[in-house]
Amino acid sequence: MAAIRGYLREVVLLFILALIFSSCGTIKNITRAYVADWGTCLGEYNGVKAYYDGSNSCARQKYNHLDNYCTGMKWQCVEYVNRYYYKVYGMKIRVIGDDANDYFDRAPERDLHRYANGGTVSPQLGDILCSNGGKWGHVAIVREVRSNGIYVIHQNWSNTNSDVRKFIRMSVSNGRYNVGGFSYWYPVQGWLRPRKS
């Protein structure tokens, strides 16, 4: 009997917590973020939409094409960056077989300048932020630069609406720009931008 009362107490407590959080919108946002269909648009920047991938460990082997140009595997981080650079700059930067962890080191093959994290050049709007962390690395597009950090848009990170506006801290000391990581395991190597700009 005591076990049943304890169980009922837990159920009532969980119900009360659910009511509290749902009135704040938290439950609704969590549900929306994780129940979305694969390929649902999460938001956009400069007219380039970012899509829901379902899981950051998910790779469906389906590819996206624009004007007969393959931007990559749907809806991976590199696919967004490739599509963004094609639509905004008219550049085809995809190197077949490369993962996000290859972007910084192989920037010249993409006709991109690279700027190391901790250097004297600040990130700019439209730059590709690069990490070689984890197994495949991660890339994102800089959408806003502030004195204390930057906002990026990317795919296949948290797979929530926060992917369209993730804040990453930045500090400036003695004219050097240090951008924090996407997470502890994904430090920022630096950023890339078209040679033309």
N, C-alpha and C positions, 0 to 999 in steps of 0.2 A: 504494500500500500504506500509506503514511504517513497518507493521508487517511482510509482505512478505520479504522486504529488510533485516530485522533483522534475519529472518529465513535463508535466503540465505547466509548472512554473517557468521552465525554459521556453516552452512554446509560446506562452503569454508574453514573456520578455522579448522574444524574437518578433512577435506580432507588433508590440509597442514600438520597438526600434524601427521596424519596417514602416510603420505609420509616420514616425518622426522624420525619417530620411525621405520618404516619398513626398512629404509636404515641403521639403527643401528642394526637391527635384533630383536628388542624388540617385535614387533607385531608377527613376525614369531615364536619366542620362546613361547610367551603367547598362540598363537593359537595351536602350537604343544602340549603344556603341557595340555591344557584343551579339546582338541578334540580327544586325544588318545582313543583307544578302551580299555575297561575294560580288565585288564590282560596284557597290553602292558608292556614289560620289560623297566624299566627306567635306569637300570645300574646294576652293580654287585660288590661284594667284596669277595675275596677268593673263587671265582667260584659260589657264591650264589646270584642269581638274585633277585632284588627288582622289584615289579610289581605295575602298576597303578591301583588304586582302584576307581577312578572316583570322589569320594567325601569322606571327612573324617567323614561324617555322614551316610555313606552308609554301610550296612551290608547285603550281599546277601544270606546268609544261604547256601553257597556252600563251601565245605571243600576240603582242599588239603591233599593228601596222598603220602607218599614216603615209599616204601617197607612195605606196610600195616600199617604204622605209620601215624596217623592223626596229621598234624602239626597245624591245626586250620582253622579258617574261612578265605577263600581267600579274599583279600589281605590285611588283617589287620596287625597292627604292631606286635602283638604277634605271628602271623603266621610266619612272617619273622624271628623273634628271635628264635622260636622253630625249624624252618627249618635250620637256620644257625647252631645252636648248634648240631643238628642231623648230618648234613653233615660235619661239621668241627671237632667236638669233639666226634661224635658217641653217644651223650647223648639225651635221651628222657625226656625233661623238661616240657612238657605240662601237666598241671593239669586241667582236664576237669572242665569247669564252671568258671575257673579263668579269670579275665580280667587283663589288664596291671597294674592296681592299686593294684593287689595282689602280684605281682612278688617280690617286695623287702621284704615284711613281711614274705612271705612263701618261701624264698630262701632255707632253710634247706630241705624242701620237694623235692626240685629239685636237691639236692646234690651240692648246690652252696654256696660259701662264699659270705657274703654281707659286703660292706664297706660304711659307712655313709658319705654323703657329709659333708665336713668340717673336716674330719678325717685326719689321718697321712699317709694313703695309697693312692697313685696316681691311677687314672684310667689307664688301660692298653689296648692294642689292643685286640679285641675280647670280652671285658667286655660288659655286658648288662647295659645300662644306664636306670634308672627307675624314673618314676614320677607317683604320685598318684593324679595329678591334673585332673580337669574336672570330667566328670561322670565315665569314664572308665580308666583313666590314660593313660600313653604312655611309650613304651619301644623302644630302639634302640641299635644298635651294634656300639661300638667304633672302628673306622677304622684308626684313626691317633691321636697321642697325641703330642701337642706342649707346649712350656712354657706358652703361653697365652691362650690356649684353646684346644678343641678337635673337631674332625670331626666325625660325625656319619653317618651311613646308616640306613634307616628305610622305612617303608611303611605306607601309609595312614596318612601322616602329611599334606604336602602342595599338594601332588599328582602332583608334577612337577619333572623335572629332578634334582632339588635341593635336593630332598629326598635322593639321593645317596651320598651326600656330604654336610651335614648341619654343619655349624660351631657354636659351643657353647663356650662362654668365660669361662676361668678358671683362678683363681688367686691362688697364693701360698703365705701364710704369716705364719711365725713361724712354718714352716713344716706342715701346714694344707692346704689341697686342697679343694677349693670351686669352684664348677662348677655351672655356671648360668643355668637357666631353658631353656626348649624348647621354652617357651614363659612365659609371666608374670603369666598366669593361670596354667602353667605346670612346677612347680619347680622340680629340681632334688633331689630325696631322697638319692640316692647313686648309687652304681654300684655292679654288681654281676660277679663272675667268677667261673669256675670249681674248686672244692676242690683239684683236682689233680695237678693244675698248681702252 
